[in-house]
Amino acid sequence: MNILKVNGVDLAYDSFGNNNDEAIILIAGLGTQMIRWTVPFCQILAERGFRVIRFDNRDAGCSTHFSHYPAMDFEALATVLMSGQRPDIPYTLDDMAKDAIGLLDALSIDRAHFVGRSMGGMIAQIAASEYPERVLSLTSIMSSSGNPALPQSPPDVMAMMTKPAPNPFEDEAGFLAHSLSFAKRIAGTGYPFEEDAYRALILEEVQRAYDPGSVGRQIAAIAVSGDRRPRLATIQVPALVIHGRDDPMFVPACGEDTASAIPGAELMLVDGMGHDLPHQLYKLTVDGIERTARRNGPALPE
């Protein structure tokens, strides 16, 4: 793992493959770390002839945290947003997209293929719309367009996501039970829920960095992002939207709306996939990323 100063923050990253190959930058989701892009997944991508870069978003993992910022009050946030005012938050998704571009600058990479999952998909969408000269292709996985008319997550999913977890250093069993129940709730039905693998991943994230307030700050960044459809309409690079038919966090309509908003985007709805990426779907996902990266231009409809 390496750390670079980017856009005023430290970003932790690592890299797979040949430095001379075209770069793919992998952007993690809400409150999660770069290790959610597992080593086997990154290696499969690298074997296809790409330099694969994964990194911790700001406020996650081994990158700079904003722990000094007051705990997020979601009711107050909603009240401010409904009044049409701008809430006081430490950063936005635009700042996070700028981080990804800054990481490319620091690594002397002119252009890269952007791949993001969940919140990372939103960040990748913004990068593709705001920095078209830097983005070669876009793959948005289990994400959304920000369209306010789209169906919302079920109440129990939102409650599980925002409910404070026990402190893992005081009650590891309680923390794991909380985290595993949420992971199982948002997983797809088409593949076995591999509890041991999830347990190991969750504990590794805790060991790398534990900051219970970061999820709230990143939720706030998502909340103020607004409707991205006008931005998505400007994207002219090859684009792929991958979405699970079983996703309870962002229901399939969110993926469909994202794809319909991007000119020429390919939509890949995956049976049995939820709001996760089981290893059984690595090849299918990598095939889609590679196919999109190899396209010469946007597949505009005839």
C-alpha positions in Angstrom: 0.0 0.0 0.0 1.2 3.5 -0.8 -0.1 7.0 0.3 -0.1 10.1 -1.8 -1.1 13.7 -1.0 -4.0 14.5 -3.4 -6.4 17.4 -3.4 -5.4 18.3 0.1 -5.9 14.8 1.6 -3.8 11.6 1.9 -5.1 8.8 -0.4 -4.0 5.2 0.2 -3.8 3.1 -2.9 -2.2 0.1 -4.5 -1.7 -1.2 -8.0 -1.8 -4.4 -10.0 -0.4 -5.2 -13.4 2.0 -3.5 -15.8 2.4 0.2 -15.3 2.6 0.7 -19.0 -0.9 -0.8 -19.6 -4.1 1.3 -19.8 -5.2 2.2 -16.3 -8.4 1.2 -14.6 -9.3 3.0 -11.4 -11.6 1.2 -9.0 -13.8 3.4 -6.7 -15.2 1.9 -3.5 -18.7 2.3 -2.1 -20.2 4.0 1.0 -18.2 3.5 4.2 -16.2 0.7 2.7 -12.5 0.4 1.8 -10.5 -0.4 -1.3 -10.1 -4.0 -0.1 -13.8 -4.6 -1.1 -12.2 -4.8 -4.6 -10.5 -8.1 -3.7 -7.1 -9.1 -4.8 -8.4 -11.9 -7.0 -10.8 -9.5 -8.7 -7.9 -7.0 -9.3 -5.7 -9.8 -10.6 -8.3 -11.0 -13.1 -8.5 -7.4 -14.5 -4.7 -7.1 -14.6 -4.5 -10.4 -16.5 -6.7 -8.8 -19.2 -4.0 -6.2 -19.9 -4.8 -3.3 -17.5 -3.0 -1.5 -14.8 -5.5 -1.8 -12.0 -5.5 0.9 -9.2 -7.7 0.6 -6.1 -7.8 3.3 -3.4 -9.4 4.3 -0.2 -11.8 7.2 -0.7 -11.3 10.2 1.7 -12.9 9.4 5.1 -12.3 5.7 4.6 -9.6 3.1 5.2 -6.1 4.5 5.4 -6.9 7.8 3.7 -7.5 11.0 5.5 -10.5 11.0 7.8 -12.8 13.9 8.9 -13.3 12.6 12.4 -13.1 16.1 13.8 -16.3 17.0 12.1 -19.5 16.8 14.3 -21.6 13.6 14.1 -24.1 13.8 11.3 -27.7 14.4 12.4 -29.8 12.9 9.6 -33.0 14.5 10.6 -31.4 17.9 10.6 -29.8 17.1 7.3 -33.1 16.2 5.8 -34.7 19.4 7.1 -32.1 21.6 5.6 -32.3 19.8 2.2 -36.1 20.1 2.1 -35.8 23.8 2.8 -33.6 24.1 -0.3 -30.6 25.3 1.6 -27.1 23.8 1.5 -26.2 21.9 4.6 -22.8 22.3 6.3 -20.9 19.2 5.3 -17.1 18.5 5.1 -17.0 17.4 1.4 -19.2 16.4 -1.5 -19.1 13.7 -4.2 -17.6 16.3 -6.5 -14.6 16.5 -4.1 -14.3 12.8 -4.1 -14.3 12.7 -7.9 -11.6 15.4 -7.9 -9.7 13.1 -5.6 -9.7 10.3 -8.2 -8.6 12.7 -10.9 -5.9 14.0 -8.5 -4.7 10.5 -7.9 -4.2 10.0 -11.7 -2.3 13.3 -11.7 0.0 12.1 -8.9 0.6 8.9 -10.8 1.3 10.7 -14.1 -1.7 8.9 -15.7 -3.4 11.0 -18.4 -6.6 9.0 -18.8 -8.1 5.9 -17.2 -11.1 3.7 -17.3 -13.4 4.5 -14.3 -15.2 1.7 -12.4 -17.3 2.4 -9.3 -19.6 0.4 -7.1 -22.6 2.0 -5.3 -21.4 5.4 -4.1 -18.3 4.8 -6.1 -20.4 4.5 -9.2 -21.8 8.0 -8.5 -18.3 9.3 -8.1 -17.3 7.6 -11.4 -20.3 9.2 -13.1 -19.3 12.6 -11.9 -15.7 12.1 -13.1 -16.9 11.0 -16.6 -19.2 14.0 -16.9 -16.9 16.7 -15.4 -13.5 15.4 -16.6 -14.2 13.9 -20.1 -10.6 14.4 -21.2 -9.5 12.1 -18.3 -12.0 9.2 -18.6 -11.7 6.5 -21.2 -14.8 4.5 -20.2 -17.3 4.3 -17.4 -18.6 1.2 -15.6 -21.2 2.0 -12.9 -22.0 -1.0 -10.7 -25.0 -1.2 -8.3 -25.4 2.6 -8.3 -28.1 5.2 -9.2 -28.7 8.4 -11.0 -29.9 10.5 -8.1 -33.4 10.8 -9.8 -35.7 11.8 -6.8 -38.6 10.0 -8.4 -36.9 6.6 -8.2 -38.1 4.0 -5.6 -36.3 4.3 -2.3 -34.6 1.6 -0.3 -36.9 -0.4 2.0 -37.2 1.1 5.4 -35.5 -1.9 7.1 -32.5 -1.5 4.9 -32.1 2.1 5.7 -32.6 1.5 9.4 -29.9 -1.2 9.4 -27.5 1.0 7.5 -27.9 4.0 9.7 -28.2 2.2 13.1 -25.0 2.6 15.1 -23.0 -0.6 15.4 -21.4 -1.8 18.7 -17.8 -0.8 19.1 -15.7 -3.7 17.7 -13.0 -3.2 20.3 -15.5 -3.5 23.1 -18.0 -6.0 21.7 -16.5 -7.7 18.6 -19.2 -10.3 18.6 -22.0 -7.7 18.6 -20.2 -5.7 15.9 -19.9 -8.7 13.7 -23.5 -9.8 14.2 -24.6 -6.2 13.2 -22.4 -6.1 10.2 -23.1 -9.6 9.0 -26.9 -9.2 9.3 -26.7 -6.1 7.1 -24.4 -7.7 4.5 -26.8 -10.7 4.3 -29.8 -8.5 4.0 -28.5 -6.7 0.9 -26.9 -9.7 -0.7 -28.4 -11.4 -3.7 -30.4 -14.7 -3.6 -28.6 -16.3 -6.5 -25.3 -17.1 -4.7 -24.5 -18.5 -1.3 -23.8 -16.0 1.5 -20.2 -16.8 2.5 -20.3 -15.7 6.1 -16.7 -16.6 6.9 -15.3 -14.6 4.0 -17.5 -11.6 5.0 -16.4 -11.9 8.6 -12.7 -11.9 7.6 -13.3 -8.9 5.3 -15.2 -6.9 8.0 -12.5 -7.6 10.6 -9.7 -6.6 8.1 -11.5 -3.2 7.5 -11.7 -2.7 11.3 -8.0 -3.4 11.6 -7.1 -1.0 8.8 -9.3 1.9 10.1 -12.3 2.2 12.3 -14.3 5.4 12.1 -18.0 5.0 12.9 -18.8 8.6 11.8 -17.5 8.3 8.2 -20.7 6.6 6.9 -22.8 9.5 8.0 -20.5 12.0 6.4 -20.5 10.1 3.1 -24.3 9.7 3.2 -24.5 13.5 3.5 -22.2 13.8 0.5 -24.6 11.5 -1.5 -27.6 13.5 -0.3 -26.4 16.8 -1.6 -25.3 15.3 -4.9 -28.8 15.7 -6.3 -30.2 14.5 -9.6 -27.2 13.6 -11.8 -29.2 12.9 -15.0 -28.3 16.3 -16.6 -24.6 15.4 -16.0 -25.1 11.8 -17.2 -26.6 13.1 -20.5 -23.2 14.8 -21.3 -21.2 11.6 -21.0 -19.7 10.5 -24.4 -17.4 7.7 -23.4 -18.3 4.0 -23.7 -20.5 3.2 -20.6 -21.8 0.1 -18.9 -24.3 -0.1 -16.1 -24.2 -3.4 -14.1 -27.0 -3.9 -11.6 -28.4 -6.8 -9.7 -32.1 -7.8 -10.1 -32.1 -8.6 -6.3 -30.6 -5.3 -5.2 -32.5 -4.0 -2.2 -30.3 -0.9 -1.6 -30.7 0.5 -5.1 -33.6 -1.4 -6.7 -33.1 -2.4 -10.4 -35.0 0.8 -11.6 -32.0 2.8 -10.3 -29.7 1.0 -12.7 -32.2 1.2 -15.6 -32.5 5.0 -15.0 -28.8 5.4 -14.9 -28.3 3.6 -18.2 -31.2 5.4 -19.9 -29.6 8.8 -18.9 -26.2 8.0 -20.5 -26.1 8.2 -24.3 -25.3 4.7 -25.7 -24.9 3.1 -22.3 -25.2 -0.7 -22.1 -27.3 -2.0 -19.3 -26.5 -5.4 -17.8 -29.1 -6.7 -15.3 -27.8 -9.7 -13.4 -30.1 -12.4 -12.1 -29.5 -13.3 -8.4 -27.2 -10.4 -7.8 -27.9 -8.1 -4.9 -25.9 -5.1 -3.5 -22.7 -7.0 -3.5 -20.2 -8.7 -5.8 -19.7 -12.4 -5.0 -16.7 -14.1 -6.5 -19.0 -16.1 -8.8 -19.7 -12.8 -10.7 -16.1 -11.7 -11.0 -15.6 -13.0 -14.5 -19.0 -11.7 -15.8 -18.1 -8.3 -14.3 -14.6 -8.2 -15.7 -15.9 -9.3 -19.1 -18.2 -6.3 -19.1 -15.5 -3.9 -17.9 -13.1 -5.1 -20.6 -15.8 -5.1 -23.3 -16.6 -1.5 -22.4 -13.0 -0.4 -22.2 -12.2 -1.9 -25.7 -15.1 0.0 -27.4 -13.8 2.7 -29.7 -16.6 5.1 -28.9 -20.1 5.5 -27.5 -22.5 2.8 -28.9 -25.1 5.3 -29.9 -28.4 3.8 -31.1 -28.9 3.7 -34.8 
